[in-house]
């Protein structure tokens, strides 16, 4: 496994009335992040919060190119980001402990923290289509340029890891400074990861290593 220190590009926050960051996603322009009772839209260039949607938002967040998806209360809710309307929901498998979510290949990829798993889930039915076993706890999930990455945060140690999506083997690791949490993970097309800082109430941007494969996985 190739290992290196993460290069932190920017720190966002703290934000008014936000003391916890959960899931993180990106819609091509704005970074969306969950903070318990709402989804917040951040301009990553100016660092300003532009709007918020009142919806239960306690874990992973994803964007499929049109709609947002948000985990809370054992459900994944589908949300229109323009109107803020909840369009529907699916129930997650009863194991619990869900901690990150991404969209790729027409599916939702949902992390389970303690179980060290990432499930590929049908967004219409909630059926688990496959499961990837990982080597570390999962606190965020993203696909970018054909690569599967997840965040991990245990005690004072946290990192961003690239996995082999077939075997779950960790291929690359970006180590974060001690004590810096990771809660939610997303990538943009400009070479950045965005992740939540847990109970710090902050978001951070990290330089993403150059992709090895064209096209989203």
Phi, psi and omega per residue, in radians:
X1 nan 2.309 3.086
X2 -1.452 2.221 -3.043
X3 -2.220 2.426 3.104
X4 -2.708 2.907 3.063
X5 -1.364 2.424 3.092
X6 -1.222 2.500 3.063
X7 -1.739 1.872 -3.122
X8 -1.408 2.172 -3.080
X9 -1.642 -0.609 -3.045
X10 -2.833 2.605 3.101
X11 -2.064 2.219 -3.141
X12 -1.959 2.381 3.103
X13 1.766 -3.035 0.053
X14 -1.199 2.822 -3.079
X15 -1.983 2.596 3.125
X16 -1.018 2.305 3.041
X17 1.111 0.338 3.082
X18 -2.151 2.002 -3.141
X19 -2.050 0.057 3.138
X20 -2.635 2.329 3.042
X21 -1.938 2.283 -3.138
X22 -1.908 -1.928 -3.115
X23 -1.260 2.749 3.124
X24 -2.400 2.401 3.058
X25 -2.518 3.055 -3.084
X26 -2.506 2.269 -3.079
X27 -1.794 0.243 -3.088
X28 1.750 -0.350 3.117
X29 -2.315 -0.780 -3.045
X30 -2.020 2.564 2.977
X31 -1.606 2.161 3.076
X32 -1.778 2.365 3.087
X33 -2.447 2.535 -3.087
X34 -1.555 2.428 -3.126
X35 -2.372 0.573 3.052
X36 1.768 -1.155 -3.099
X37 -1.977 0.078 -3.141
X38 -2.806 2.806 2.981
X39 -1.806 2.304 -3.058
X40 -2.002 2.445 3.137
X41 -1.883 2.097 -3.094
X42 -1.966 2.322 2.950
X43 -1.382 1.973 -3.034
X44 -1.252 -0.252 3.115
X45 -1.496 -0.798 -3.133
X46 -1.530 -0.400 -3.068
X47 1.396 0.169 -3.102
X48 -1.586 2.495 2.952
X49 -1.413 2.165 -3.039
X50 -1.752 -0.518 3.129
X51 -2.901 3.007 3.113
X52 -2.567 2.631 3.073
X53 -2.068 2.181 3.120
X54 -1.354 1.906 -3.135
X55 -2.814 2.524 3.061
X56 -0.985 2.241 -2.966
X57 -2.564 1.342 -2.974
X58 -1.880 -0.039 -3.114
X59 -2.697 -2.386 -2.952
X60 -1.132 2.670 3.137
X61 -2.293 2.491 3.109
X62 -2.518 2.846 3.126
X63 -2.414 2.271 -3.060
X64 -1.761 0.200 -3.062
X65 1.793 -0.298 3.103
X66 -2.413 -0.740 -3.056
X67 -2.085 2.685 3.007
X68 -1.639 2.643 3.048
X69 -2.237 2.406 -3.053
X70 -2.417 2.309 3.097
X71 -1.583 2.312 2.975
X72 -3.005 2.556 3.007
X73 1.026 0.591 3.123
X74 1.342 0.152 -3.108
X75 -2.141 2.751 2.844
X76 -1.923 1.995 3.120
X77 -1.631 2.419 3.071
X78 -1.708 2.208 -2.951
X79 -2.245 2.343 2.996
X80 -1.381 2.002 -3.071
X81 -1.213 -0.340 3.133
X82 -1.341 -0.871 -3.094
X83 -1.605 -0.384 -3.038
X84 1.421 0.043 -3.091
X85 -1.305 2.391 3.007
X86 -1.416 2.089 -3.031
X87 -1.619 -0.315 -3.134
X88 2.970 3.121 3.136
X89 -2.703 2.732 2.993
X90 -2.225 2.642 -3.132
X91 -1.598 2.379 3.081
X92 -1.361 2.694 3.027
X93 -0.946 2.638 -2.933
X94 -1.290 0.049 -3.089
X95 -1.192 -0.558 3.134
X96 1.336 -3.043 3.119
X97 1.319 0.471 -3.107
X98 -1.359 2.416 -2.884
X99 -2.496 0.068 3.129
X100 -2.995 2.725 -3.110
X101 -2.738 2.519 3.090
X102 -2.493 2.865 3.061
X103 -1.995 2.302 3.038
X104 -2.878 2.572 3.064
X105 0.942 0.634 3.107
X106 1.278 0.237 -3.091
X107 -2.317 2.860 2.981
X108 -1.711 2.343 3.139
X109 -1.955 1.972 -2.943
X110 -2.040 2.206 3.138
X111 -1.524 2.588 2.983
X112 -2.042 2.142 -2.982
X113 -1.044 -1.298 -3.026
X114 -1.215 -0.538 -3.113
X115 -1.327 -0.152 3.108
X116 0.937 0.911 -3.110
X117 -2.349 2.723 2.950
X118 -2.240 2.102 -3.122
X119 -1.746 2.380 2.939
X120 -1.583 2.128 -2.989
X121 -2.121 2.377 3.038
X122 -1.192 2.127 -3.049
X123 -1.249 -0.226 3.134
X124 -1.602 -0.619 -3.010
X125 -1.999 -0.345 -3.055
X126 1.442 0.087 3.130
X127 -1.178 2.341 3.056
X128 -1.378 2.054 -3.069
X129 -1.555 -0.574 3.049
X130 -2.864 2.897 -3.126
X131 -2.366 2.339 3.066
X132 -1.869 2.193 3.072
X133 -1.540 2.263 -3.131
X134 -1.918 2.985 -3.090
X135 -1.671 -0.235 -3.116
X136 -2.352 2.858 3.117
X137 -1.056 2.663 -3.052
X138 -1.955 2.151 3.125
X139 -2.181 0.147 3.094
X140 3.128 2.646 -3.088
X141 -2.433 2.422 2.993
X142 -2.633 2.589 2.958
X143 -1.941 2.384 3.078
X144 -2.689 2.268 3.117
X145 0.862 0.771 3.107
X146 1.339 0.117 -3.117
X147 -1.939 2.419 3.067
X148 -1.771 2.119 3.104
X149 -2.114 2.643 2.974
X150 -2.463 2.681 3.043
X151 -1.541 2.630 3.079
X152 -2.429 2.399 -3.098
X153 -2.588 1.969 -3.126
X154 -2.450 1.996 -3.098
X155 1.117 -2.206 3.140
X156 -1.615 -0.005 -3.078
X157 -1.855 2.306 3.083
X158 -2.539 2.675 -3.059
X159 -2.829 2.869 2.957
X160 -1.964 2.238 -3.030
X161 -2.166 2.401 3.017
X162 -1.685 2.269 -3.082
X163 -1.904 2.663 2.833
X164 -1.317 2.010 -3.038
X165 -1.187 -0.227 3.114
X166 -1.498 -0.671 -3.019
X167 -1.957 -0.321 -3.057
X168 1.446 -0.005 3.135
X169 -1.132 2.378 3.079
X170 -1.346 2.132 -3.102
X171 -1.764 -0.462 -3.056
X172 -2.640 2.540 -3.089
X173 -2.424 2.223 2.991
X174 -1.860 1.895 -3.120
X175 -1.413 2.325 3.097
X176 -1.695 2.771 -3.133
X177 -1.013 2.558 -3.138
X178 -0.953 2.398 3.098
X179 1.479 -0.033 -3.130
X180 -1.677 1.911 -3.071
X181 -1.310 2.860 3.046
X182 -2.278 2.051 3.092
X183 -2.378 1.760 -3.044
X184 1.594 2.527 -3.099
X185 -2.645 2.400 3.077
X186 -2.653 2.752 3.101
X187 -2.174 2.661 2.999
X188 -1.919 -3.075 -3.139
X189 -1.520 0.019 -3.063
X190 -1.838 0.338 3.065
X191 1.460 0.443 3.136
X192 -2.174 2.508 2.812
X193 -1.720 2.524 2.967
X194 -2.069 2.354 3.106
X195 -2.537 2.687 3.115
X196 -1.478 2.634 -3.136
X197 -1.771 0.525 3.070
X198 1.030 -2.256 -3.060
X199 -1.322 -0.009 3.011
X200 -1.265 -0.310 -3.099
X201 1.235 0.309 -3.087
X202 -1.986 2.832 2.928
X203 -2.018 2.659 3.084
X204 -2.381 2.657 3.035
X205 -1.975 2.395 -3.138
X206 -2.223 2.527 3.090
X207 -1.175 2.285 3.118
X208 -1.645 2.303 3.079
X209 -1.020 2.582 -3.120
X210 -1.015 2.373 -3.132
X211 -1.157 2.728 -3.125
X212 -1.850 -0.030 -2.982
X213 -2.665 2.302 3.138
X214 -1.333 2.596 3.068
X215 1.585 2.592 -3.114
X216 -1.460 2.473 -3.096
X217 -1.442 nan nan
